[in-house]
Amino acid sequence: MAEPEKVIIIGSGPAGWTAAIYAARAELKPLVFEGAVTEENRLAGTLPLGQLALTTEVENYPGFPKGNLEGYLDDAIDKQRRMIMAPHQKQGVSGPELMELIRRQALNFGARVITEDIVDVDFQTHPFRLTDSGGANHEALAVIVATGARANYLGLASEEKFKNRGVSACAVCDGALPRFRNKPLVVVGGGDSAVEEADYLGKYASTVYMVHRRDELRASKIMAQRALDNPKIKILWNRVLDEVLGDDEQGVTGARLKSTAGEEDLEVEASGVFLAIGHTPNTAFLNGKLEMTEKKYLVWTAPPRTSTSVEGVFAAGDVADDYYRQAITAAGSGCMAALDAERWLATKGF
């Protein structure tokens, strides 16, 4: 096997690519595993570039006020990748645009990328050993885990039956499909992500039913008000999704909603059901080899440092954050992890 990598970064969201920028500028020549482009990853919402690539306009990432970035995007992004991106909407920056820019910045500084998943790790030996989804083995002196978190589903049999036929956890991925245009849609959830999904779907749907189990949204005040002010969004309080309705020919045709307040079941017509009920950290591949919380998020053992339970392994972004879960905090912790890795390597004389 070749000489071990100084730093391997697992993941390609804001945390992973920001870590790559800082590690590359520190001459650590980071190798980034951005994830494999597979149908399984598409369905799970774990394709390269992370969750931010599944959003539309990004209003709260510093440095991108409303404006036309078209020329800059054409100049900064590789032509082949630019060709497959959606047209710029002159609204500041979109999630995919921001991620492409961060990725390009890291590559410009010398970061390298492999489009595979890491499927197994051995942290009991040093250098650390990692195996990718293509079957190749790699060694690293330090590792940064930045694999993020993926969208949750309820686990209903009917939900599984109609995945890709009207059931989705990504409005941006699927909302513009012909089957959803000018039709009523259902969004399940009451947090910021649910409001974002409902607001986005309102561009295409005739009506968006927000289904929430309580009588008040969990979303931040500004986001909750956005939902209340949107004439296309109708909030169905004290309801939970009981069954996705449909048939083999049409796919989803509606939803049965159970009351949490003792009322009768309610059925609504809809051509799509979108789940926006939280996330699960992408830590299964670690097989418990790092300390985790009950919800399987990685634990920082010496906060605010990004160190994990294994010396030389660091964690950044939503994989270790079930509280803030913002692009800017993920990017910030990616910077921290790269600096922590650089300083740890220096103390070990690597």
C-alpha positions as CSV (number, residue, x, y, z in Angstrom):
1,M,0.0,0.0,0.0
2,A,1.2,3.5,-0.7
3,E,2.2,6.0,1.9
4,P,-0.8,6.9,4.2
5,E,-2.7,10.0,3.5
6,K,-2.2,12.8,6.1
7,V,-5.9,13.5,6.2
8,I,-8.9,11.7,4.8
9,I,-12.2,13.6,4.9
10,I,-15.4,11.5,4.8
11,G,-18.3,13.5,3.5
12,S,-19.0,16.4,1.1
13,G,-21.4,18.8,2.6
14,P,-20.5,22.3,4.0
15,A,-18.5,20.7,6.8
16,G,-16.5,18.3,4.6
17,W,-15.5,20.7,1.9
18,T,-14.7,23.5,4.3
19,A,-12.5,21.1,6.2
20,A,-10.9,20.3,2.8
21,I,-10.2,24.0,2.1
22,Y,-8.4,24.5,5.4
23,A,-6.6,21.2,5.3
24,A,-5.4,21.9,1.7
25,R,-4.2,25.4,2.6
26,A,-2.2,23.8,5.4
27,E,-0.5,21.6,2.9
28,L,-2.0,18.5,4.3
29,K,-3.2,17.3,0.8
30,P,-6.6,16.1,2.0
31,L,-8.4,13.3,0.2
32,V,-12.1,13.7,0.2
33,F,-14.6,10.8,-0.1
34,E,-17.6,12.7,-1.4
35,G,-19.9,9.7,-1.6
36,A,-21.1,7.4,-4.4
37,V,-23.6,8.4,-7.0
38,T,-26.0,5.5,-6.6
39,E,-29.8,5.0,-6.6
40,E,-29.6,3.9,-3.0
41,N,-27.9,7.2,-2.0
42,R,-30.4,9.2,-4.0
43,L,-33.3,7.6,-2.2
44,A,-31.6,8.1,1.1
45,G,-30.7,11.7,0.4
46,T,-27.0,11.0,0.8
47,L,-25.7,12.0,-2.7
48,P,-22.5,14.1,-2.9
49,L,-22.7,17.7,-1.8
50,G,-24.9,17.0,1.2
51,Q,-28.3,18.2,2.3
52,L,-27.6,21.8,1.3
53,A,-27.6,20.6,-2.4
54,L,-31.3,19.6,-1.9
55,T,-32.4,23.2,-1.0
56,T,-33.4,26.2,-3.1
57,E,-32.4,29.7,-2.1
58,V,-30.0,30.0,0.8
59,E,-30.9,33.3,2.5
60,N,-28.8,33.0,5.7
61,Y,-25.3,32.1,4.5
62,P,-23.1,35.2,4.9
63,G,-21.8,36.8,1.7
64,F,-24.5,36.1,-0.7
65,P,-27.1,38.9,-0.8
66,K,-29.7,38.9,-3.5
67,G,-28.1,39.4,-6.9
68,N,-27.1,37.9,-10.2
69,L,-24.3,35.4,-9.8
70,E,-24.6,34.0,-13.4
71,G,-21.3,35.2,-14.8
72,Y,-19.4,34.3,-11.7
73,L,-20.8,30.8,-11.6
74,D,-20.0,30.3,-15.3
75,D,-16.4,31.4,-14.6
76,A,-15.8,29.6,-11.3
77,I,-17.4,26.2,-11.9
78,D,-16.1,23.5,-14.3
79,K,-18.0,23.7,-17.5
80,Q,-19.3,20.1,-17.4
81,R,-20.6,20.5,-13.9
82,R,-22.1,23.9,-14.7
83,M,-24.0,22.5,-17.6
84,I,-26.0,20.1,-15.3
85,M,-26.8,22.8,-12.7
86,A,-30.2,24.5,-12.7
87,P,-30.3,28.0,-14.1
88,H,-29.4,30.7,-11.6
89,Q,-32.6,32.4,-10.3
90,K,-31.0,35.8,-9.4
91,Q,-32.0,35.3,-5.7
92,G,-28.5,35.4,-4.1
93,V,-27.3,31.8,-4.1
94,S,-29.0,28.4,-4.2
95,G,-28.0,25.4,-2.2
96,P,-26.5,23.5,-5.2
97,E,-24.6,26.7,-6.4
98,L,-23.1,27.3,-2.9
99,M,-22.0,23.7,-2.6
100,E,-20.4,23.7,-6.1
101,L,-18.5,26.9,-5.2
102,I,-17.2,25.5,-1.9
103,R,-16.2,22.3,-3.6
104,R,-14.4,24.2,-6.4
105,Q,-12.6,26.3,-3.9
106,A,-11.3,23.2,-2.1
107,L,-10.1,21.7,-5.3
108,N,-8.4,24.9,-6.3
109,F,-6.2,24.6,-3.2
110,G,-5.2,21.0,-4.0
111,A,-7.8,18.8,-2.3
112,R,-8.4,15.6,-4.1
113,V,-11.7,13.8,-4.4
114,I,-12.9,10.2,-4.8
115,T,-16.6,9.7,-5.6
116,E,-17.1,6.6,-3.4
117,D,-18.6,6.0,0.1
118,I,-16.5,4.8,3.0
119,V,-18.1,1.5,4.0
120,D,-15.7,0.3,6.8
121,V,-13.1,1.7,9.1
122,D,-10.5,0.3,11.4
123,F,-9.5,2.9,14.1
124,Q,-7.7,0.4,16.4
125,T,-4.5,0.6,14.3
126,H,-2.5,3.6,13.2
127,P,-2.4,4.7,10.4
128,F,-6.2,4.2,10.3
129,R,-7.5,1.9,7.7
130,L,-10.6,2.7,5.6
131,T,-12.4,0.7,2.8
132,D,-14.4,2.4,0.1
133,S,-17.5,1.2,-1.8
134,G,-15.3,0.3,-4.8
135,G,-13.4,-2.2,-2.7
136,A,-10.2,-0.1,-2.4
137,N,-8.3,0.2,0.9
138,H,-6.8,3.4,2.2
139,E,-4.7,4.5,5.1
140,A,-4.7,7.9,6.9
141,L,-2.8,9.5,9.7
142,A,-5.9,11.6,10.6
143,V,-9.6,11.3,9.7
144,I,-12.4,13.9,9.7
145,V,-15.9,12.4,9.6
146,A,-18.3,14.9,8.0
147,T,-21.1,12.6,6.7
148,G,-24.0,14.7,7.8
149,A,-27.5,13.5,8.5
150,R,-30.3,12.3,6.2
151,A,-34.1,12.8,6.1
152,N,-36.3,10.5,8.2
153,Y,-39.4,8.6,7.1
154,L,-42.3,7.3,9.3
155,G,-41.8,3.7,8.3
156,L,-45.4,3.1,7.1
157,A,-45.9,0.3,4.7
158,S,-47.9,2.5,2.4
159,E,-45.2,5.1,2.6
160,E,-42.6,2.6,1.4
161,K,-45.0,1.3,-1.3
162,F,-45.3,4.7,-2.9
163,K,-41.7,5.9,-2.7
164,N,-40.8,7.4,-6.1
165,R,-44.5,7.3,-7.0
166,G,-45.6,10.3,-5.0
167,V,-43.8,9.9,-1.6
168,S,-40.7,11.9,-1.2
169,A,-38.5,13.5,1.5
170,C,-37.0,16.1,-0.9
171,A,-39.2,18.8,-2.3
172,V,-36.4,20.3,-4.3
173,C,-35.5,17.0,-5.9
174,D,-39.1,16.1,-6.9
175,G,-41.4,19.0,-6.4
176,A,-41.3,20.2,-10.0
177,L,-42.2,16.9,-11.5
178,P,-45.3,17.0,-13.8
179,R,-47.2,14.7,-11.4
180,F,-47.1,17.4,-8.7
181,R,-47.9,20.5,-10.7
182,N,-51.2,22.2,-10.0
183,K,-52.2,19.4,-7.6
184,P,-52.7,19.3,-3.9
185,L,-49.7,18.1,-1.9
186,V,-49.1,17.0,1.7
187,V,-46.1,18.0,3.9
188,V,-45.7,16.1,7.2
189,G,-43.9,18.1,9.9
190,G,-43.9,21.3,11.8
191,G,-40.3,22.5,12.0
192,D,-38.3,24.9,9.8
193,S,-37.6,22.2,7.3
194,A,-41.3,21.4,6.9
195,V,-42.0,25.1,6.3
196,E,-39.2,25.3,3.7
197,E,-40.6,22.2,1.9
198,A,-44.2,23.6,2.0
199,D,-43.1,27.0,0.8
200,Y,-41.1,25.6,-2.1
201,L,-43.9,23.2,-3.1
202,G,-46.3,26.1,-3.1
203,K,-44.6,27.3,-6.4
204,Y,-46.0,24.2,-8.1
205,A,-48.9,22.9,-6.1
206,S,-52.5,24.1,-6.1
207,T,-52.6,23.6,-2.3
208,V,-50.1,22.4,0.3
209,Y,-51.5,20.7,3.4
210,M,-49.0,20.9,6.3
211,V,-49.8,18.1,8.7
212,H,-48.6,18.7,12.3
213,R,-49.3,16.6,15.4
214,R,-49.7,19.7,17.7
215,D,-51.6,23.0,17.6
216,E,-48.5,25.1,17.2
217,L,-45.6,24.8,14.8
218,R,-42.1,24.0,16.1
219,A,-40.6,26.2,13.5
220,S,-38.8,29.5,14.3
221,K,-41.2,32.4,14.5
222,I,-40.1,33.9,11.2
223,M,-40.6,30.6,9.4
224,A,-43.9,29.8,11.1
225,Q,-45.2,33.2,10.1
226,R,-44.1,32.5,6.5
227,A,-46.3,29.4,6.5
228,L,-49.2,31.2,8.0
229,D,-48.9,34.0,5.5
230,N,-48.7,31.8,2.4
231,P,-52.1,31.5,0.8
232,K,-51.3,28.2,-0.7
233,I,-50.4,26.5,2.6
234,K,-53.2,25.1,4.8
235,I,-52.1,23.8,8.2
236,L,-54.0,20.8,9.5
237,W,-53.4,20.9,13.2
238,N,-53.4,17.9,15.6
239,R,-53.0,15.4,12.8
240,V,-50.6,12.6,11.9
241,L,-50.1,10.7,8.7
242,D,-51.9,7.3,9.1
243,E,-51.7,6.0,5.6
244,V,-50.7,7.1,2.1
245,L,-53.5,6.4,-0.3
246,G,-53.1,5.5,-3.9
247,D,-53.1,2.8,-6.5
248,D,-50.7,1.1,-8.9
249,E,-51.8,3.1,-11.9
250,Q,-51.7,6.7,-10.4
251,G,-49.4,6.3,-7.5
252,V,-50.3,8.6,-4.6
253,T,-53.8,9.9,-4.7
254,G,-54.3,11.1,-1.1
255,A,-53.6,10.7,2.6
256,R,-55.5,9.5,5.6
257,L,-54.8,11.6,8.6
258,K,-55.4,10.5,12.2
259,S,-56.4,13.0,14.9
260,T,-54.3,13.5,18.0
261,A,-57.2,15.3,19.6
262,G,-59.9,12.6,19.5
263,E,-61.5,13.7,16.2
264,E,-62.5,11.5,13.3
265,D,-60.0,10.5,10.6
266,L,-59.6,12.9,7.8
267,E,-58.8,12.0,4.2
268,V,-57.4,14.6,1.8
269,E,-56.8,14.3,-2.0
270,A,-53.1,14.8,-2.9
271,S,-50.8,13.6,-5.7
272,G,-47.8,13.7,-3.3
273,V,-46.7,13.3,0.3
274,F,-43.5,14.9,1.4
275,L,-41.9,13.9,4.7
276,A,-40.1,16.7,6.7
277,I,-39.7,15.1,10.1
278,G,-36.1,15.4,11.0
279,H,-32.9,13.6,10.3
280,T,-30.7,10.6,11.1
281,P,-27.0,11.0,11.3
282,N,-25.0,9.0,8.7
283,T,-22.9,7.0,11.1
284,A,-24.0,3.4,10.4
285,F,-20.8,2.7,8.5
286,L,-18.7,3.3,11.7
287,N,-20.3,0.2,13.3
288,G,-20.0,1.8,16.7
289,K,-16.3,2.3,16.5
290,L,-16.7,5.9,17.8
291,E,-18.7,7.1,20.8
292,M,-22.2,8.2,19.9
293,T,-25.3,9.7,21.5
294,E,-28.5,7.7,21.9
295,K,-29.6,9.2,18.5
296,K,-26.3,8.0,16.9
297,Y,-24.7,11.4,16.5
298,L,-21.0,11.5,17.1
299,V,-19.8,12.8,20.4
300,W,-17.1,15.6,20.8
301,T,-15.2,14.3,23.7
302,A,-13.5,17.6,24.6
303,P,-15.8,20.4,23.3
304,P,-15.4,22.9,21.7
305,R,-12.7,20.8,20.1
306,T,-13.9,18.4,17.4
307,S,-12.1,15.4,18.8
308,T,-13.9,12.1,19.0
309,S,-13.4,9.1,21.2
310,V,-10.5,8.0,19.1
311,E,-7.4,10.2,19.1
312,G,-6.7,11.5,15.6
313,V,-10.3,11.1,14.4
314,F,-12.4,14.3,14.3
315,A,-16.1,15.0,13.5
316,A,-17.6,18.0,11.8
317,G,-21.1,19.2,10.8
318,D,-24.5,17.7,11.3
319,V,-23.0,14.2,12.0
320,A,-22.1,15.6,15.4
321,D,-24.8,18.3,15.7
322,D,-28.5,17.6,16.4
323,Y,-29.1,21.2,17.7
324,Y,-28.1,23.9,15.3
325,R,-27.9,21.9,12.0
326,Q,-27.2,25.0,9.9
327,A,-24.9,25.3,6.8
328,I,-22.9,28.0,8.5
329,T,-22.4,26.0,11.7
330,A,-21.5,22.9,9.7
331,A,-18.9,24.9,7.7
332,G,-17.5,26.5,10.9
333,S,-17.0,23.1,12.5
334,G,-15.4,21.9,9.3
335,C,-12.8,24.6,9.7
336,M,-12.4,23.7,13.4
337,A,-11.9,20.0,12.5
338,A,-9.2,20.8,9.9
339,L,-7.4,23.0,12.4
340,D,-7.7,20.4,15.1
341,A,-6.3,17.7,12.7
342,E,-3.5,19.9,11.6
343,R,-2.4,20.7,15.2
344,W,-2.8,17.1,16.3
345,L,-0.6,15.9,13.4
346,A,2.0,18.5,14.3
347,T,2.1,17.4,17.9
348,K,2.7,13.8,16.8
349,G,5.5,14.9,14.5
350,F,3.7,13.8,11.3
